[in-house]
Amino acid sequence: MMRATPLPAGPRRALARRLPLAGLLAAHLAAMVPAQARDADMRPPAGYIVGVELPDTDPEAAAHLLREGQEIPVQIGGALFDGDAVVVRAPGAAVTIETVNDRQLRVDAARSPHPVKGALPTGGRFSAIAAMIGELFETKPSARTVNLIGRNDGPLRLQIGRGAPQRVVPGTRLWLGWQGGVAPFTVEIRAGGPDSAVLATAPVSGRTATLALPPSAAGSLVLAIRDGEGAEAKVDLLADPAAPPVPAWIAEGAPTPAFAQVAGALWLLERKPAEWDLQAAALAAEAGRYGAAEELLRRLAEGRKPGR
């Protein structure tokens, strides 16, 4: 068995002098980091805040999180930890949470205070994606996705997927949203090349649509939207047998499947080059009428993407 060789007296005394200084520096750096940030680094969340309904007059007095005796403002995308309590004071105010135990729960004054318990597996790696979901709600949507944009006075504009030719998986139900143009609209997926055979088509009266890419689709394709006056907007597609697999930690770190759908879409949107935007929109659309999904789709249709 090998034994550690003891330090000579001189270096040992020098090291002893440095250790208190190192301890003081570590304590100073820790004090500079907010307690909430240190918590997020040290333990896995139990869930996240996904909805906030607060009066405009005094939102901070209406609701807060109670964590280790401290009041923390509520924020969409904010992490919840075991031992937290959701406190809602004002009548009519509410905080919607998704946790490992409650799944989704709307906490109002009658349910307050609501204790948070448990922990999500590998939740720490999920925190950056959850923060991006919170960023989606920095501005309130002007309209629900089903009534997207609503600007009838501009030219037909298809923003989503224009950053790069889009890879799409055959069999996927693609989600599309656009601006401007004159109703009614026609959405088509056409084969590339001179014959331009139509593989899928649908008439649309609004400015959102889902259109299934046939399982047999292959090679270069064109997605086109044509309005009632013949104006057309197009995106080049490339059929790809599989999208990049969404990491397992996203589903493991999300308290509900809908939250995981939005997080997976955000992960796809971060791929470089930006060739999976349409596939990401399709993934988000699978979450149904889920607030974060609707806001993400609205932003994509406007040509905006959240980023870290």
C-alpha positions as CSV (number, residue, x, y, z in Angstrom):
1,M,0.0,0.0,0.0
2,M,1.4,3.4,-0.9
3,R,1.6,6.1,1.7
4,A,1.3,9.8,1.1
5,T,4.6,11.6,1.8
6,P,4.1,14.4,4.4
7,L,4.9,17.9,3.2
8,P,8.0,19.6,4.7
9,A,7.3,22.1,7.4
10,G,7.8,25.2,5.3
11,P,5.3,24.3,2.5
12,R,2.9,23.0,5.1
13,R,2.9,26.4,6.9
14,A,2.5,28.2,3.6
15,L,-0.5,26.0,2.6
16,A,-2.1,26.6,6.0
17,R,-1.9,30.3,5.5
18,R,-3.5,30.0,2.1
19,L,-6.5,27.8,3.1
20,P,-8.3,30.5,5.2
21,L,-7.9,32.9,2.3
22,A,-9.3,30.3,-0.1
23,G,-12.2,29.8,2.3
24,L,-12.9,33.5,2.5
25,L,-12.8,33.8,-1.3
26,A,-15.3,30.9,-1.7
27,A,-17.6,32.4,0.8
28,H,-17.4,35.8,-0.9
29,L,-18.2,34.3,-4.3
30,A,-21.1,32.3,-2.9
31,A,-22.5,35.5,-1.3
32,M,-22.5,37.1,-4.8
33,V,-24.7,34.4,-6.3
34,P,-28.5,34.8,-5.5
35,A,-29.8,32.1,-3.2
36,Q,-32.4,31.0,-5.9
37,A,-29.6,30.4,-8.4
38,R,-27.6,28.4,-5.9
39,D,-30.6,26.2,-5.2
40,A,-31.1,25.6,-8.9
41,D,-27.5,24.4,-9.1
42,M,-27.6,22.2,-6.0
43,R,-30.8,20.3,-6.2
44,P,-33.3,19.1,-8.8
45,P,-36.6,21.0,-9.1
46,A,-39.9,19.4,-8.1
47,G,-41.7,21.2,-11.0
48,Y,-42.2,24.6,-12.6
49,I,-44.6,27.5,-12.7
50,V,-46.5,27.4,-16.0
51,G,-49.2,30.1,-15.5
52,V,-49.6,33.3,-13.6
53,E,-52.8,35.3,-13.2
54,L,-52.1,38.4,-11.1
55,P,-53.7,41.9,-10.8
56,D,-51.9,44.7,-12.5
57,T,-52.2,47.0,-9.5
58,D,-49.8,45.1,-7.1
59,P,-48.7,41.7,-8.5
60,E,-45.9,41.2,-6.0
61,A,-48.4,41.4,-3.1
62,A,-50.9,39.1,-4.8
63,A,-48.7,35.9,-4.9
64,H,-45.2,34.7,-4.1
65,L,-43.2,31.6,-3.4
66,L,-42.1,31.0,0.1
67,R,-38.7,29.4,0.2
68,E,-36.7,28.9,3.4
69,G,-38.5,31.9,4.9
70,Q,-37.9,34.2,1.9
71,E,-40.6,35.5,-0.4
72,I,-39.7,35.0,-4.1
73,P,-41.7,36.6,-7.0
74,V,-43.6,34.1,-9.1
75,Q,-42.5,33.9,-12.8
76,I,-43.5,31.6,-15.6
77,G,-40.8,29.1,-16.1
78,G,-39.6,29.5,-12.6
79,A,-38.4,26.3,-10.8
80,L,-40.2,24.9,-7.8
81,F,-38.2,22.9,-5.1
82,D,-39.2,20.5,-2.4
83,G,-40.2,22.5,0.6
84,D,-41.5,25.5,-1.3
85,A,-45.0,26.9,-0.7
86,V,-47.0,28.7,-3.3
87,V,-48.8,31.6,-1.6
88,V,-51.7,33.4,-3.2
89,R,-53.3,36.3,-1.3
90,A,-55.4,38.3,-3.7
91,P,-58.9,37.2,-4.7
92,G,-58.9,36.3,-8.4
93,A,-55.2,35.7,-8.5
94,A,-53.8,32.3,-9.3
95,V,-50.5,30.5,-10.0
96,T,-50.6,27.3,-12.2
97,I,-47.9,24.8,-11.4
98,E,-46.8,21.5,-12.8
99,T,-45.0,19.2,-10.4
100,V,-44.0,15.6,-10.1
101,N,-46.8,15.0,-7.5
102,D,-49.5,17.4,-8.6
103,R,-49.0,17.2,-12.3
104,Q,-50.9,20.4,-13.1
105,L,-52.6,22.4,-10.4
106,R,-54.1,25.9,-10.3
107,V,-53.4,27.5,-6.9
108,D,-55.7,30.3,-5.9
109,A,-56.3,32.0,-2.6
110,A,-58.6,29.2,-1.5
111,R,-55.9,26.6,-2.0
112,S,-53.1,28.7,-0.5
113,P,-50.6,28.0,0.8
114,H,-49.8,25.0,-1.3
115,P,-46.8,22.9,-0.3
116,V,-44.5,21.6,-3.0
117,K,-42.9,18.2,-2.5
118,G,-40.8,15.7,-4.4
119,A,-38.0,16.1,-7.1
120,L,-37.8,15.5,-10.8
121,P,-35.1,13.1,-12.0
122,T,-32.1,14.9,-13.6
123,G,-34.0,18.2,-13.3
124,G,-30.9,20.3,-13.1
125,R,-30.1,19.9,-16.8
126,F,-33.6,21.0,-17.7
127,S,-33.4,24.4,-16.0
128,A,-32.1,26.3,-19.1
129,I,-34.9,24.9,-21.3
130,A,-37.5,25.8,-18.6
131,A,-36.1,29.4,-18.5
132,M,-36.6,29.6,-22.3
133,I,-40.2,28.5,-21.9
134,G,-40.6,31.4,-19.4
135,E,-39.1,33.7,-21.9
136,L,-42.0,32.9,-24.3
137,F,-44.3,34.8,-21.9
138,E,-42.3,38.0,-21.6
139,T,-44.9,39.6,-23.8
140,K,-48.5,38.6,-23.8
141,P,-49.8,37.2,-27.1
142,S,-52.1,39.5,-29.0
143,A,-54.2,36.7,-30.3
144,R,-54.5,32.9,-29.9
145,T,-52.7,30.8,-32.4
146,V,-55.8,29.7,-34.1
147,N,-56.5,33.4,-35.0
148,L,-52.8,34.0,-35.8
149,I,-51.5,37.5,-36.5
150,G,-54.7,38.6,-38.2
151,R,-53.0,41.2,-40.4
152,N,-55.0,41.3,-43.7
153,D,-53.4,44.4,-45.2
154,G,-50.0,43.0,-46.0
155,P,-48.4,40.7,-48.6
156,L,-48.4,37.0,-48.0
157,R,-45.5,36.2,-45.7
158,L,-44.3,32.7,-44.6
159,Q,-41.6,33.3,-42.0
160,I,-41.3,29.9,-40.3
161,G,-38.6,27.7,-41.8
162,R,-37.1,30.4,-44.0
163,G,-33.8,30.4,-42.2
164,A,-32.5,27.3,-44.0
165,P,-33.9,24.5,-46.3
166,Q,-36.0,22.4,-43.9
167,R,-35.5,18.8,-43.1
168,V,-38.8,17.0,-42.4
169,V,-39.6,13.4,-41.5
170,P,-42.1,11.7,-43.8
171,G,-45.4,11.0,-42.1
172,T,-45.2,14.1,-39.9
173,R,-48.2,16.4,-39.6
174,L,-46.5,19.7,-40.3
175,W,-47.8,22.9,-38.6
176,L,-47.8,26.1,-40.6
177,G,-48.6,29.7,-39.7
178,W,-48.3,32.8,-42.0
179,Q,-49.1,36.5,-42.2
180,G,-50.9,38.7,-44.7
181,G,-52.4,37.5,-48.0
182,V,-56.0,37.3,-49.0
183,A,-58.2,34.4,-48.0
184,P,-59.0,31.7,-49.0
185,F,-55.6,29.9,-49.0
186,T,-54.3,26.7,-50.5
187,V,-51.5,24.8,-48.8
188,E,-49.5,22.3,-50.9
189,I,-46.5,20.0,-50.6
190,R,-45.1,19.3,-54.1
191,A,-42.3,17.1,-55.3
192,G,-39.2,18.8,-56.5
193,G,-38.0,18.6,-60.1
194,P,-39.8,19.5,-63.3
195,D,-42.9,17.4,-62.8
196,S,-43.9,19.1,-59.5
197,A,-46.4,16.5,-58.6
198,V,-48.7,17.5,-55.7
199,L,-48.2,15.1,-52.8
200,A,-50.6,16.8,-50.3
201,T,-53.0,19.8,-50.4
202,A,-55.6,21.5,-48.2
203,P,-57.8,24.5,-48.6
204,V,-57.6,26.9,-45.6
205,S,-59.7,29.9,-44.6
206,G,-57.5,31.1,-41.7
207,R,-53.8,31.6,-41.3
208,T,-52.7,28.3,-39.7
209,A,-52.8,24.8,-41.0
210,T,-51.6,21.3,-40.5
211,L,-50.7,19.2,-43.5
212,A,-49.4,15.6,-43.4
213,L,-46.2,14.8,-45.3
214,P,-46.9,11.5,-46.9
215,P,-44.9,8.6,-45.5
216,S,-43.7,7.9,-49.1
217,A,-42.2,11.4,-49.6
218,A,-38.5,11.4,-50.5
219,G,-35.9,13.8,-51.7
220,S,-36.3,17.5,-52.4
221,L,-39.8,18.9,-51.9
222,V,-41.5,22.3,-51.9
223,L,-44.0,23.6,-49.3
224,A,-46.2,26.4,-50.8
225,I,-49.0,28.6,-49.6
226,R,-51.1,30.4,-52.2
227,D,-53.6,33.0,-51.4
228,G,-56.9,34.0,-53.1
229,E,-55.2,36.5,-55.4
230,G,-52.5,34.0,-56.6
231,A,-49.6,35.2,-54.4
232,E,-47.4,32.4,-53.3
233,A,-44.9,31.9,-50.5
234,K,-42.6,28.8,-50.5
235,V,-40.1,26.9,-48.4
236,D,-37.8,24.2,-49.7
237,L,-38.0,20.9,-47.9
238,L,-35.8,17.8,-47.8
239,A,-37.3,14.5,-46.7
240,D,-35.2,13.0,-43.9
241,P,-36.0,9.5,-42.4
242,A,-35.4,10.7,-38.8
243,A,-35.1,13.9,-36.8
244,P,-32.3,14.4,-34.3
245,P,-33.4,12.4,-31.2
246,V,-34.5,14.7,-28.4
247,P,-32.4,13.8,-25.3
248,A,-34.0,11.7,-22.7
249,W,-33.2,14.2,-19.9
250,I,-35.9,16.6,-21.4
251,A,-38.7,14.1,-20.9
252,E,-37.2,13.1,-17.5
253,G,-36.9,16.7,-16.3
254,A,-40.4,17.8,-17.4
255,P,-43.3,17.4,-15.0
256,T,-45.9,16.8,-17.7
257,P,-45.9,15.5,-21.3
258,A,-47.0,18.9,-22.7
259,F,-44.2,20.7,-21.0
260,A,-41.8,18.1,-22.5
261,Q,-43.3,18.7,-26.0
262,V,-42.5,22.4,-25.8
263,A,-39.1,21.8,-24.3
264,G,-38.3,19.3,-27.1
265,A,-39.3,21.7,-29.7
266,L,-37.1,24.4,-28.2
267,W,-34.2,21.9,-28.2
268,L,-34.7,21.3,-31.9
269,L,-34.9,25.0,-32.7
270,E,-31.5,25.4,-31.2
271,R,-29.8,23.0,-33.7
272,K,-27.4,24.6,-36.1
273,P,-28.0,25.1,-38.9
274,A,-31.6,26.0,-38.5
275,E,-33.0,23.2,-40.6
276,W,-35.4,21.6,-38.2
277,D,-37.7,24.5,-37.5
278,L,-40.7,23.1,-39.2
279,Q,-40.2,19.7,-37.5
280,A,-39.9,21.6,-34.1
281,A,-43.2,23.4,-34.8
282,A,-44.9,20.1,-35.5
283,L,-43.6,18.8,-32.2
284,A,-44.9,21.8,-30.3
285,A,-48.3,21.6,-32.1
286,E,-48.7,18.0,-30.7
287,A,-49.0,19.6,-27.2
288,G,-52.5,20.8,-28.1
289,R,-54.1,23.9,-26.6
290,Y,-51.2,24.4,-24.1
291,G,-50.3,28.0,-23.4
292,A,-46.5,27.7,-23.9
293,A,-47.0,25.7,-27.2
294,E,-49.4,28.3,-28.6
295,E,-47.1,31.2,-27.8
296,L,-44.1,29.4,-29.3
297,L,-46.0,28.7,-32.5
298,R,-47.2,32.3,-32.7
299,R,-43.6,33.5,-32.4
300,L,-42.4,31.1,-35.1
301,A,-45.1,32.3,-37.5
302,E,-43.8,35.8,-36.9
303,G,-40.3,34.8,-37.6
304,R,-39.0,35.0,-34.0
305,K,-37.3,32.2,-32.1
306,P,-36.4,32.2,-28.4
307,G,-32.8,31.7,-27.6
308,R,-30.4,31.3,-24.6
